[in-house]
């Protein structure tokens, strides 16, 4: 059974930094994209950043220039470096691995809390 394990969340001051990591365990193959989503209370989950198998990267507009997504270890690990954090970045962050075949398969982490506050 595939599991995604997230780490790196916490409480930081505005302007601070955090680095989130997500590692896949178990049998996993043919992943086409890895991404990070976030969900704040009362809001819908939104895509923060995604990197596909070719290395192409896209960011949500509000995090451009501040966040960096990267992958390593044969594409089974993804990171999100978050700099210049703002209170509006406060949310639960979820990693996502997606496979495209005859169907779409999504694998999700359990979520890690990021709180940006003075």
N, C-alpha and C positions, 0 to 999 in steps of 0.2 A: 504494500500500500504506500503510495506516494505521500510524503508529508513535507510541508514547507515550514521551516523554523525561523522565526524572526527574532532579531535582537537589536539593541542600540537605542531604544526610546528612553525618554526621561524628561526631567524638568530643567529648562534652561532659561536664562535671561534673554530679553530681546537683544539681537545682535550676536548671540552665541551660535555655536555649531553643534551638530550631532551627525553621527554616521550610522545609518541603518544597514543591517545585513540580513540576507535571506538565503538559507541553504536548503536545498532539496535533498531528502533522504529517500531510500527505497528505489524501486525501479522507475526510471524516468528516461524518456527518449524523445527525439524529434520535436523538441521545444522550438517554436517559431518566434516567440516573443516573451520577454520578461518585463514586468512593470511594477510600479508602485501606485497605489490608490490611497485616498484618505477620505475619512468621513467625520465631520464635526457633528455635534449634537443638533438634531433638528434639520440636518441637511442631507442631501443625497450623496452617495459615494461618488467621488470624482477621480479621474485619471490625473496623476501628478507627472509621471514620466514613464516612458517606455523605450526599450531598446530591442530591436528585432535581430534575427539571426545573421543578417548582413552587417550589423553594426549601426544601422540607422537609428537615430534618437529623436524623440519628440518630447517637448515639455509643455505643461500647462503654462499659460502666459505669465501668471503671477509669480512663478518660481524661476523663470528664465534669468540666467546670470547669477543665481544664488544656489541652485541645486544642481548636482551632477549625478547622473546614473551611470553605473559601470557594471561589467560582468567579469567573471574569472572562472578558473577551475573547470574548463571544458563546458562552460555555459550552465553549470548547475548552481552557481552562486551569483547573486546580484546585490549591489550596494546602492545606497542613496546617500551621498554626501550633501548635507544641508548646512549652508552658511548664511550669515546675516538673517537669522531667523526673526520672524515677526509674530506678534500675538495671533494674527489671523492664520498662521500655520498650525495652530493648535488643532489636533485631530487624532483619531486612531488611524495609523498607517498600516496598510495591508499590502503584502507582496502577492504577485500573480504571475503564474507561468501559463502560457497558452500554447496549445498544439492545434494546428490545422491539418486535418486529414480528410476523410469523408464526412467528418463532423468536427465541431469545435469542442475541445476539452480544456477546461479551466481548472487550475489548482491554486488554492488560496492559503495564505498563512493565517494564523489566528489573530493577528493584529497586535501592534505595539503602540502604546500611548506616547504622544509627543505633546508636551505642554510648554508654551512659551509665555512667560509671565514675569513681571517685575516683583 
